[in-house]
Amino acid sequence: MTPADTVSFRHNQAILVAAIVAFIGALPLATARWWLSWVLLLPLAVAVWAWRAGTDADPRELRLRAVAGQRRIAWDRVAELVTDPRGRVAARLDDGQQVLLPAVRAADLPRLVAATGQELPDPNR
């Protein structure tokens, strides 16, 4: 398996830029008093989340990445992929559990399915 076989879905990197701007903007407040230094943790946490969180898919499995860890789900455990009214994608597993796929939107479904090595049926047929 090569990295080229892996399809990655990440949140928009503008979130990371906004977190950096918020961190810089919070510096005067955080340095005004020592007990306000905790204010810097919020933009830092958002930056780490934006950089790390997402979904990686390859022909063998899904990897759901969070700030502090990851979860691997083999494709043979996925019964179906579903969308919600907000356009987010979830995987319904064979045991009935539904797992939200971070950073995957409904428009990304063709790329996600292509990562499995399968194709979506043509709706025009």
Backbone torsions as a table, in degrees:
resi	resn	phi	psi	omega
1	MET	NA	126.2	179.8
2	THR	-104.8	158.2	176.4
3	PRO	-59.6	-23.2	178.9
4	ALA	-67.9	-22.4	178.1
5	ASP	-77.6	-13.2	-176.2
6	THR	-92.7	132.1	175.4
7	VAL	-105.8	126.6	-177.7
8	SER	-110.3	139.1	175.5
9	PHE	-121.6	123.3	179.8
10	ARG	-130.2	159.1	176.0
11	HIS	-69.0	160.4	-179.8
12	ASN	-58.2	132.8	-177.1
13	GLN	-71.8	-8.2	173.8
14	ALA	-64.0	-26.2	176.4
15	ILE	-64.0	-40.3	178.2
16	LEU	-64.2	-42.6	178.4
17	VAL	-63.4	-42.6	178.5
18	ALA	-63.0	-37.7	178.3
19	ALA	-66.2	-37.7	178.0
20	ILE	-66.8	-42.5	177.5
21	VAL	-63.4	-41.1	178.3
22	ALA	-64.5	-38.7	177.7
23	PHE	-61.4	-46.9	179.3
24	ILE	-64.5	-39.5	179.0
25	GLY	-68.0	-27.9	-179.5
26	ALA	-83.3	-13.0	-178.5
27	LEU	-56.3	-46.3	179.5
28	PRO	-61.5	-39.3	178.6
29	LEU	-67.4	-44.9	-176.7
30	ALA	-68.1	-28.3	-179.7
31	THR	-91.8	-4.7	179.2
32	ALA	-69.4	-41.4	177.9
33	ARG	-138.7	143.5	-176.0
34	TRP	-62.8	-33.5	-176.7
35	TRP	-77.2	-3.4	174.9
36	LEU	-96.4	2.5	-178.0
37	SER	-64.2	-21.7	177.8
38	TRP	-62.2	-20.5	-179.6
39	VAL	-59.9	-28.2	-179.8
40	LEU	-71.3	-19.5	-177.3
41	LEU	-69.2	-33.2	-178.0
42	LEU	-64.8	-53.6	177.5
43	PRO	-64.5	-30.6	176.9
44	LEU	-65.6	-42.4	177.7
45	ALA	-64.1	-40.7	178.2
46	VAL	-64.6	-39.5	179.2
47	ALA	-64.1	-43.9	178.7
48	VAL	-64.1	-42.4	178.6
49	TRP	-61.4	-45.4	-178.3
50	ALA	-65.4	-34.2	-179.0
51	TRP	-76.5	-35.6	-170.0
52	ARG	-99.9	-42.6	-170.3
53	ALA	-68.1	142.9	177.8
54	GLY	161.0	-169.4	-178.9
55	THR	-128.6	134.7	172.7
56	ASP	-116.5	135.3	180.0
57	ALA	-130.0	138.4	174.0
58	ASP	-140.4	178.0	-176.6
59	PRO	-61.4	-18.7	-178.6
60	ARG	-95.4	-38.4	-169.4
61	GLU	-158.7	169.4	169.5
62	LEU	-104.4	140.1	172.5
63	ARG	-120.4	115.7	179.1
64	LEU	-97.9	113.8	-175.4
65	ARG	-100.8	133.0	176.5
66	ALA	-119.6	-176.3	-178.5
67	VAL	-62.5	-42.9	-171.6
68	ALA	-110.4	2.7	-179.0
69	GLY	-175.9	-169.5	178.0
70	GLN	-147.2	158.9	177.3
71	ARG	-126.5	133.6	178.4
72	ARG	-106.6	133.2	178.6
73	ILE	-130.0	119.3	177.8
74	ALA	-68.6	145.8	-178.5
75	TRP	-61.8	-29.3	-178.9
76	ASP	-71.0	-11.9	174.0
77	ARG	-87.3	-13.7	-177.3
78	VAL	-85.7	116.2	178.9
79	ALA	-81.4	-40.7	178.8
80	GLU	-162.6	160.6	173.7
81	LEU	-106.8	129.2	-177.0
82	VAL	-125.8	154.8	175.7
83	THR	-115.1	154.9	175.2
84	ASP	-107.4	173.0	-178.3
85	PRO	-60.2	-21.3	179.4
86	ARG	-85.7	-2.0	177.5
87	GLY	90.1	6.3	177.6
88	ARG	-82.9	156.3	-178.4
89	VAL	-112.4	138.8	176.0
90	ALA	-129.6	153.9	175.4
91	ALA	-105.0	124.1	174.5
92	ARG	-92.0	121.4	-175.0
93	LEU	-87.8	168.8	-176.9
94	ASP	-67.0	-18.0	177.0
95	ASP	-93.5	7.0	177.8
96	GLY	92.7	-11.3	178.9
97	GLN	-69.3	142.4	178.2
98	GLN	-114.4	127.1	-176.2
99	VAL	-119.7	122.8	177.8
100	LEU	-71.6	134.2	178.9
101	LEU	-94.4	109.0	-176.8
102	PRO	-59.9	135.0	174.2
103	ALA	70.0	7.3	177.3
104	VAL	-100.0	125.7	179.2
105	ARG	-107.9	167.0	-179.1
106	ALA	-58.5	-35.2	179.5
107	ALA	-68.2	-17.3	-179.7
108	ASP	-87.8	-4.0	-176.5
109	LEU	-56.6	-42.8	178.1
110	PRO	-59.2	-40.3	177.4
111	ARG	-66.6	-37.7	179.9
112	LEU	-66.1	-45.2	179.3
113	VAL	-67.2	-37.2	178.4
114	ALA	-62.8	-28.1	178.4
115	ALA	-65.9	-23.0	179.2
116	THR	-79.2	-14.3	-176.0
117	GLY	92.4	4.0	178.9
118	GLN	-106.1	172.7	177.5
119	GLU	-125.1	149.7	173.8
120	LEU	-75.8	144.6	175.5
121	PRO	-66.2	147.1	179.6
122	ASP	-73.5	119.4	-178.0
123	PRO	-70.8	-14.1	-179.0
124	ASN	-86.6	1.5	-179.2
125	ARG	-99.7	NA	NA
